[in-house]
Amino acid sequence: MRLKLTRRQWAIYKNKIYDLSDYLYTVQYYSSSSGTDLPNYDFLNDDVSGLFQTSAGQDITKQMTAALAKLSSEDAARHIECLNNAFYVGATDFRETARCTVQNWLLLAFSIILMTTILAKCKQLLFVSSDPS
């Protein structure tokens, strides 16, 4: 029997990217197998793992916060720790956020002011030096 995920099951929670593809594949594989001696690989809350299936590729911060609020504080902390230790793959790219683009625009504005000043000084120098008197 061969199961296949059609796409990666990753999502963004608080600017961190988590990939649950392998976990969800394993849960799906062993849930369809027969036998009582098989281990239980389904250790995440169904609401939490369901978010990665229904909202794959999206920012699920609001939905995840709501799902974790339904759990006890200990269980919520365990889920976050589990996600960070086993499923964390990276952080979102912040280069297009305001903290980086503002610096680029300020640098461009300063460069324009500097070049304008240099050109004005050169023009003034040429105008003064070309006077025959």
N, C-alpha and C positions, 0 to 999 in steps of 0.2 A: 504494500500500500504506500503510495507516494502522495504526501500533502505538499501543497505549494502556496506560499503567500504571494499574492499578486503585486504587492508593493511593500516597501519598508514601513514599519509601524513605529515611526518616530514622531515626537512632538516637543514643543518648547514649553517649559515651565520655569518662570522667573529667570528668563534669559539663559537658561541651561537647556541643552538638547539631550534628550533621552531616547534610546532606541530599544524598544521591547520586541523587535521582530523575532529573535531567537526564542525568547520566553514564550511568546504567544504561539509560535510554531510548536514548541515542545508541549505546551498545555493542550493544544488541539490534537497533536499526535497521540498523546497518552490518554486523552479522554475518549478517543474513538477505539482504543484497543480494549480487548477483553482480557480479563484476568484480575484476580484480587490481590496478587502479590506485587503489583506494580506500584512504584512510589508515587506520592502525590506531589506533582510539580506546581500545582495551582496555589501559590502562597500569597499573591497580591489580592486585594479587595476587588471584587468584580466591577465596581463603579470606577475604580482607578484604571484597571486594565482596559475596561470598555472605552474609556476616553481616548486611549491610543489607537483603538480600532475605528472609532467613529470620527475622530478629528485628527487623523494622521496627517502630519506635515503642517500643522497649525499651532498657534499659540493657545495653550489650554490652561493658562494661569488662573483665570476666573473659575472655570469649571472644576479644575483640580482643587482649588481652595475650597469650593463648595463641597466637593466629595470628601476631602480630608476633614472638613468641619463636622461631618456626620460621624466620624470615627472618634474614639477616645483620644486624648492628647498623646498617650503612650503609643497607641497604634499608628496615629498620624506621624509621629516622630520616627517610628520604625519604618514606615513606608518611605518617608523622605530619605532616611539613611540607606535603605535598600536601593532606592533609585540612584542615589549618589554613588554607592559602592559598586553596583552591578550593571547599571544601564546608562550611566553618564558617558556621553561621547564627545562633548565639547560645549563651547559657549557661542552665543550668537555674535555676528560681526557688528562691531560698534562703529566702524569707520564711516557709515552713512548717517550716524546720529548727529544731533546738534553739537555735541561737545567736540567733534572733529571738524565738521563743516564750518563752524564759526571761526575756528583757528585758520582754516584755509582762506576764508573770505577776508579776515583781518590781515593776513599775510599779503594777499593780493592788493588790498587797499593801500597798505603801507608801501608796497612796491610801486604802485601807480603814483603815489605822492612823491616818492623818492625819484623816480624817473622823470616826472614832470618838473621837479626842482632842478635836476641836472640839465635837462633840455633847455629850461629857461635861462640858466646860468651860461650855457654854451651859446645860446642865441644872443644873449647880452654881450658876451665876450666877443663874438664875431661882429656884432654891430658896432661896438666901441673900437675894435682894432681895425675895421675897414674904413674908418673916418680919416681922410687924408690930412686933416688939420692937426 
